[in-house]
């Protein structure tokens, strides 16, 4: 595995570009059972005096089942070279195919959790808070357009317990 453990406070990146423009793979599980999905909505920062990453997942996603069940999840960031693989992972269900096999991505274990060897950077996150999004909590009702035909998301806040960067 070509990763080096890095102090999160030494990282330099633009979270707006990295999350929304470059996308990421959200993965939960270990070698025996895992699933991954592409996401472009998330947040990183400091909450409760710790570095955190917040992601949101719809209840109809295979990854949802695993992130609910497991204590940890990973966030894997990739170069543009892997855009088609991320596009595939965001448009196909892990219930119907082996996403790693279909895309050529190589699953690897980092701190007992699944990530991918091709990633440039991986956050290992320990789930510390979850909350279902509900229609009544939206103060801007125009945002409900994102839920016309799909279930509401559930937010997962994870403490970033370790960061790995490509050597």
C-alpha positions in Angstrom: 0.0 0.0 0.0 1.5 3.4 -1.0 0.1 5.6 1.7 1.8 7.6 4.5 -0.1 8.6 7.7 -0.3 12.4 7.8 -1.2 14.9 10.5 -4.5 16.4 9.5 -3.3 19.8 10.7 -0.5 19.7 8.1 -2.9 19.3 5.1 -3.4 22.0 2.5 -6.4 21.7 0.3 -9.6 23.5 -0.9 -12.5 21.6 0.6 -15.0 23.2 -1.8 -13.2 21.9 -4.9 -12.2 18.6 -3.4 -15.7 17.7 -2.2 -18.0 19.2 -4.8 -16.0 19.3 -7.9 -13.6 16.4 -7.6 -16.0 14.1 -5.7 -15.1 11.4 -3.3 -15.9 7.7 -2.5 -17.7 7.1 0.8 -17.0 3.6 1.9 -18.0 1.5 4.9 -17.1 -2.0 5.9 -14.1 -4.3 5.9 -12.6 -6.9 3.5 -15.4 -9.4 4.1 -18.2 -6.9 3.5 -18.1 -3.3 2.2 -19.7 -1.0 -0.2 -18.7 2.3 -1.7 -20.6 5.2 -3.3 -19.6 8.4 -5.0 -20.6 11.6 -3.2 -20.2 15.3 -3.8 -21.9 16.7 -0.7 -20.1 16.8 2.5 -18.3 19.1 5.0 -15.1 19.1 6.9 -14.0 21.2 9.8 -13.8 21.2 13.6 -16.7 20.3 15.9 -16.6 19.4 19.6 -12.8 20.2 19.5 -12.0 17.5 16.9 -11.5 17.4 13.2 -14.7 16.0 11.6 -16.2 15.0 8.2 -19.9 15.1 7.7 -21.5 13.2 4.9 -25.2 12.5 4.0 -26.6 9.3 2.6 -30.0 8.3 1.4 -31.6 5.3 3.1 -32.1 3.5 -0.2 -28.3 3.2 -0.8 -26.4 0.0 -0.1 -23.7 2.0 1.6 -26.4 3.3 4.0 -26.9 -0.2 5.4 -23.2 -0.6 6.1 -22.5 2.9 7.5 -25.4 2.4 9.9 -24.0 -1.0 11.0 -20.3 0.0 11.3 -18.4 2.3 13.6 -16.1 3.7 10.9 -16.3 4.9 7.4 -13.6 6.2 4.9 -13.6 9.1 2.6 -11.3 8.6 -0.4 -10.2 11.4 -2.7 -8.9 10.8 -6.2 -7.3 12.6 -9.1 -9.2 13.4 -12.3 -7.8 10.3 -13.8 -10.4 8.3 -11.9 -13.4 10.4 -12.8 -15.1 7.6 -14.9 -14.6 5.1 -12.0 -16.3 7.6 -9.6 -19.0 8.2 -12.1 -19.7 4.5 -12.3 -19.7 4.1 -8.5 -22.3 6.9 -8.2 -24.6 5.5 -10.8 -24.6 1.7 -10.0 -25.7 -0.1 -6.9 -23.4 -2.4 -4.9 -26.5 -4.7 -4.7 -26.2 -5.4 -8.4 -22.5 -5.4 -9.2 -19.0 -5.5 -7.8 -18.0 -1.8 -8.2 -14.2 -2.5 -7.7 -14.2 -5.2 -10.3 -16.2 -3.1 -12.8 -14.0 0.0 -12.4 -10.6 -1.5 -11.8 -10.3 0.1 -8.4 -8.3 -1.9 -5.9 -9.8 -2.2 -2.4 -7.3 -2.0 0.4 -7.5 -2.1 4.2 -6.6 1.0 6.2 -6.9 0.8 9.9 -9.3 -2.2 9.5 -11.5 -0.3 7.0 -11.9 -0.4 3.2 -10.4 2.3 1.0 -8.8 2.2 -2.4 -5.1 2.0 -3.4 -5.7 4.5 -6.3 -6.8 7.3 -3.9 -4.6 10.3 -3.4 -5.9 10.9 0.2 -8.0 8.9 2.6 -9.8 10.1 5.8 -10.7 7.3 8.3 -13.7 8.5 10.3 -15.2 7.2 13.5 -19.0 7.8 13.5 -19.9 10.1 16.4 -23.3 11.5 15.5 -26.2 10.8 13.2 -29.4 12.6 12.4 -32.2 11.9 9.9 -33.1 14.9 7.8 -36.8 15.7 8.0 -39.0 18.0 5.9 -40.1 20.0 9.0 -36.4 21.0 9.7 -35.9 22.8 6.4 -36.2 26.5 6.8 -35.6 27.0 3.1 -38.4 24.9 1.5 -37.0 25.4 -2.0 -34.4 22.7 -1.0 -37.1 20.1 -0.8 -36.8 19.8 -4.6 -33.9 17.4 -3.9 -36.4 15.0 -2.3 -39.3 14.9 -4.7 -38.7 11.3 -5.7 -35.9 10.1 -3.3 -35.9 9.6 0.4 -34.3 12.2 2.7 -30.7 11.9 3.6 -29.3 10.9 7.0 -26.3 12.9 8.2 -23.3 11.1 9.5 -20.6 13.1 11.4 -17.3 11.3 11.8 -14.3 12.2 13.8 -11.4 12.1 11.4 -9.1 9.7 13.4 -6.4 9.3 10.7 -5.4 10.7 7.3 -3.4 8.9 4.7 -1.8 10.5 1.6 -0.3 8.8 -1.4 3.5 8.4 -1.2 
